[in-house]
Every structure is written in C-alpha cells, then in structure tokens.
Amino acid sequence: KVLLIVMPTASFIRCGIIIVMIAISLVVGNQIENHTSDDWRYFSDSLFLSSIIVTYVAAAAAKVTVAIINFIWCIAVLQVIPQNCHNSNELDTFTTNMPNITAFPVPCSLTLDWAFKNGKIATDPLSQ
C-alpha cells in the first residue's frame, strides 16, 4: 500500500522538476538573448538524429517482444485455468486419452470467472 502512494507521488515530483527545469531554461535563454539560427540543412548529419531513430526502433522492438510474451502467457494461463465452472468438465475429456492422469473436479473458486467477479488477477487461481 505504501508503493501505491509513493510511486505516483515520485512520478508527480519528477514531472514537476522537469517542468521547472524547462521554465528556468526558457527564462535564462530569454535573458541572455543567445542568437539561434534556423538552418536545418545540418540536422540530418548529426549523431542526435541517428540516436533518436535507434531509440525508437529499440522501443518498438521492446514493445513487440513484450506483446508476444504477454500473448504466450495468456495462452498458458488459459490452458491451465478453466474460464468458468462449465469449462471444468473439459478436463474429463482431456484426461480420458491419458490413462496415467486422473481427472479431478475443479472448484468454482479456481476459474477465471471467479477471479474476475472477486476483483482478483487472472493468475490468482493459478497460485491456489
């Protein structure tokens, strides 16, 4: 519960510090009246542009990787936890083809439907 208070507060403070830094930079820049040019022909030659491109490509690759891992995790959870009490009978059909595995009744408190209705995360029935 402490983290629920500390993390948003720290993020808010960090954003506040960034806004203050931007404001100070704008005020100081306005006071010293540094001359800037708008010659953009050298922009593409800088290392800055290539580092931005690499950063965005890396971020996109990370998001795709996380999406794939989340998709695989969802499939794994759905294969272990029944969606509701009615789907628990499917275990009997699955175990009839495997003589060494005995079927067991799945209580309704170990389903995804139960977890949703009780405000639990989907993996809570998995840990029970």
Residue pairs with C-beta under 8 A, 6 or more apart in sequence:
43 49
77 112
77 122
77 123
77 126
78 112
80 126
81 110
81 111
81 112
81 122
81 125
81 126
82 88
82 90
82 91
82 106
82 110
82 111
82 112
83 111
83 112
83 113
84 108
84 111
84 112
84 113
85 106
85 108
85 111
85 113
87 111
88 105
88 106
88 108
88 111
91 103
91 104
91 106
92 103
95 101
95 102
95 103
96 103
108 114
109 125
109 128
110 125
110 128
111 125
112 122
112 125
114 120
114 125
115 121
115 122
115 124
115 125
116 122
